[in-house]
Amino acid sequence: MELWVLVTLAAAAVQTLRFTLQKRLKGLGLSTGGATFSRFLFAAPLALGGLALLMALDPQPVPMPGPRFWIFAMLGGLGQIIATFCTVALFSERSFAVGIAFTKTETVQVAAFSALVLGEGVSAAGLLAILVGVAGVILISRPPEGWRQGGILNRATMLGVLAGALFGLSAIGYRGATLEVAHQDALFRATAALAMATSFQALAMALWLGWREPGEVGRVLVSWRATALVGVTGVLGSLGWFVAFALQNAAYVRSLGQVELLYSILVSALFFRERPRPVEVAGMALLALSILGIVLVA
C-alpha cells in the first residue's frame, strides 16, 4: 500500500477525533467562532516548532518560497476557516455523522478545482470512483422525513454544500503550497506549508473574534484544557493531510479521506448514541466501494 494512502487513512482518523472534541466545546459555552479558533490557536506554535526542528536537522539551506506559496497557503487557510465555521454550525442542525457527510460534497468540486487551478486531472476510472462516493454521500445526507418534506434547500444542506466547496478550495490551496516549497522531502514541504497556513489562520481568527466577539478569545484560553487537545489533534491531522497533498493529487487524497465519514458514524454510534438509518447504511456501502476504487486506480 502506498504511503499517501496510509497517511490519509491516519489523518482522517485523527480529524474525526478532533471534530468529536470540537463538538463537545459547544457545551463549554464557546461560540462557533471560539470553537473554530481553538482549532488553530494551539496548532500554530506546534506547527512552527515542528518546522524549526526540521530546519535544524537539515543542513541544506532552503530557498525562500515565492509569492505563489503565500497565495496558496492563505487561500487554503481562509477556505478552511470558513468551512470549519460552517461545519461547527452544522452540528446543531443534524446528527454528528450526517453533519460530516454534507461536507463530503467537496470531492467532485476538488477534482474540478485541481484540474482548473493546478492542471492535475483525474483518470476516467478515478472520476467514476469519486462519483460513486458522491452517490453514497447523497444517500447518507437524506433527511429523515425525505427530500420532499425536509426540503433540499434547507439550512443544513446549504451549510454542508458550502463547507464542502470551501474544504475543496482549501485542499487545492494546500496542495499548491506544498508544490511551491523547493525541497525533496515531503514531510518538510508539508510542515512548511502547514506552519505558514496555521499561523495565518490563528492571527486572522484572533483579529476577527476581537472585532466581532469581544471576550471570546479569553474564554477559549480559560478553557485551555479542552481547547488545547483540539489544537493538538488538529495539527496532527492537518500534518497528515499536508503530507498526503505533498505526495498525491488533492482530488484522490480528499476522495480517500471520505473514510472519515465511516469513522464518524462509528463515533456517532458509540459516543453520541445516534444509530444510522438503513438508507445511511446503503450510503456507507457505496462510500466504502468508492474508497476501494480510489485506492486501486490512484
N, C-alpha and C positions, 0 to 999 in steps of 0.2 A: 504493500500500500504506500502511495506517495506521501511525502512529508506534509504537503499542503492539506491533504485530506485529514491526517491525524491532528494537525494543528487546528483546523477548522472545527472538527468534532469537539475538541477540548475547549475552544473558545466559546462555542455555543453552549456547552455545559456550564461554564463559568458565568456567562451572560444570563443564563436562566436563574442562577443563584443570585446574581446582582439584582435582577428585576424582582425576585421574591423579597429580598431585603428592602428594596426601594418601595415596594408596595406597602410594607409594614411601616415605613416612615410617615405615611399619611396619618397613622394612629398617634404619632408624636406631636401632632399639631402643626406640622410643617405644611406650607402651601405647595402647590405643584412646582412653583419656581424653586422653592427651598429644597424639595426632594430632588429636583433636577440638578441644582447647584452642588449638592452633596456628592453627586457622581463625579464632579470634576475637581472640587476643592482639594481633596486629599490625593487624587490621582496625579495631579500636575507635578508636585515635588517628587513623587515616586518615579515618574517617567523621566524627569530631569536628572535624578540621581542615577537611574539606570544608564542614561546616555553618557553621563560623566564617567561612570565606571568603565563602560566600553571604550570610551576615548582614551582613558588612562591605560587600558590594557592593549590598545592598538598603537604601535609605534609610528605607523604611517600617517602623515597629515591628510586630513580630509578637506577637499575644496569647499568653500562656502557655497551653499546652494543658491541658484539664481532666482529671479522673480517668479518663475513658474512654480517653484516649490512652495513659496509662501502663498501664492494664489490658491493652489490646490489644497494646501493644509488648512487655510482659513475657510475655503469653500466647504471642505469636509467637516470642519469643526462647527461652523454655523448651521449647516444642514442637520448635523446630529443633535445640536442643542434644541432646535425647534421640533425635530422629530421626537426627541425624548419628552419634551413638554406634552406633545400630543399623546404619546403612549401612556404617560403617567395619568393624564386626564381621562384616558380611555378606560382605565381600570375601574372607575366608578360607573361605567356605562354597561359593561358586560362582564362575564366571568373572566378570571385571570387567563385561562388558556385561550379563550376565544378573542380576548383583547389582544394578545400577542399575535394571533392568527391574522387579524386585519392588517397588521404591519407587513405581512409576508406578500402583499401585492407588489412589493418592490422588485420581485425577481425579473419580470418582463421589462419593467422600467429600467433596471440597472443594465440589462442586456442592451437596450436601445441607447442608453447614455454611454455605455462602454464603446459601442461602435461609432457613435457620433463624436464623442469628445476625445477618446483615446485611440480610435481606429482599431479596436480589438473586438472583432466579431466572434460569434459562436457558430459551431457547426450545425447542420440541419438536425442531426441526432440530439445534440445538446439543447437546441431550441425546443424540440419535442419533449424532452425530459422536463424542461422548465415549465412548459405548458401543462403537462400532467400535474406538476406540483401546484400550479395556479388553480386547476380544477379541484384539487384536494382542499386548497385554502377556501375556495368558494363554498364547498360543502360544509366545512367546519364553521365558516362565518355566517351561515344561515341563521336568522333569528329564530328563537323557539316557536314563535307564532307564525312563522313563514314569511316569505318576502312580501307577499301582498298585504298582509295585515301589519307586519312590522315596518314595512316601508324600506325600500332600498336606500333612499337618500335620507336616512336618519342621521342623527349626530354621531353615533358610534361609527357608522360606515364612513362618514366624511373624515372623521379624525383618523381612522385607520388607514384609509387610502392616502391621505396627506402625509401621515407618518411614513408610510411605505415609500412614497415618492422621495421624501427628504432623506430617508435612510439610504435609498438608492443613489441619490446625488452625493451623499456623504461618502459612500463606498467608492465612487468614482474619484472624488477628491483625494481620498487617502491612497488609492492605488496610484494616482498620478503623482502624489507627493513622494511615495517610495521610489518611483521610477526616476525622480529628479535628483536623488542622492547618489553621488559618484562613489559608490563603494560596492565591492563584490559580495560582501556578507549580507544575507537577507535580514538577519537579526539586527545588525547595525542600522540598515536602511529603515527598518520598521520602527526601531526605537527612536531614531532621529525624527521621523515624521510624527510619531506618537507624542514625543516630548513637546514639539512645537505646537501641534494641534491642541493638545490638552491645556497647555499654558494659555493659549489664546482663549480657549473656552472658559477657563477659570476666571480670567480677567474680564471677559465680556459679560459673564453671568454676574460677577460681583458688581460691576457698574450698573447692570440692568436692575438688579434687586435693590441696590442703593437708591435708585431713582424711583422705581415702581412699587417696591415693597420694603420701606424703611424698617429696620429691625430684624428682617428675616435672616440676614447673614449671621447675626448674633444668635438667633435661635438654632441655626444649623451648627454653630460652634458649640453651643451649650449641649446639644445632643451628640457630641463628638463620638461617644462610644458606639452609637448605632451608625452614624454617618461615615465614620472612618472606615468601617468594614465595607460599606457600599463603595467607597473610593478604592479600597484595596482590590476587591473583586472586579471593580470596573476597569482598573488599569491592567490587571492580569488578562481579563477577557479581551480588552482592546489590543493588548500586545499580541495576543493570538491572532486576532483579525488582521492586524497590520503585517505580521509575518506572512500570513496566508496571501494577502494582497501583494506582497513583495515577490511571491513565488508564482502566482497564478492569476489569470483573468478574473476581474472582480465579479463578473456575471456567474461564473462557475462557483466561486467562493461563496457568494451570497445565496446561491441556489442550494448548495450543500448545507449551508448554515440553517436552512429550514428545519433541520433536525432539532433545532431549538424548540420548535413547536411540539414535537413529541416529548421532549424533556418537560416542557411547561405543563402539558396535560398530566404527566406523572406527578409533578409538583402540586398541580391543582387538586388532584385526587387525594394525595397523601396529606397535604398540609391545610388546604382550604375546603376539603370535603365537597368538591364540585365534581360530580360524575359526568363523564362525556355522554352525549346523546348518541343514538345509533347512527344518525347522519354524520356526526363528528367522527365516529369510528371508521365509517366508509371514507371520509376525507383523509383520515390518518393513513389508511391503506394506500390511497393514491399518492400521498405525500412520501410514504416510505418507498414506493415504486419509483417516484421521481428522483429521490436521493440516490437510490441504487443506480439509476440510469446515468446520473451526473458523474458518479464515481467511475463508471465503466467507459464513458465517452470522453471525459475531460483529459 
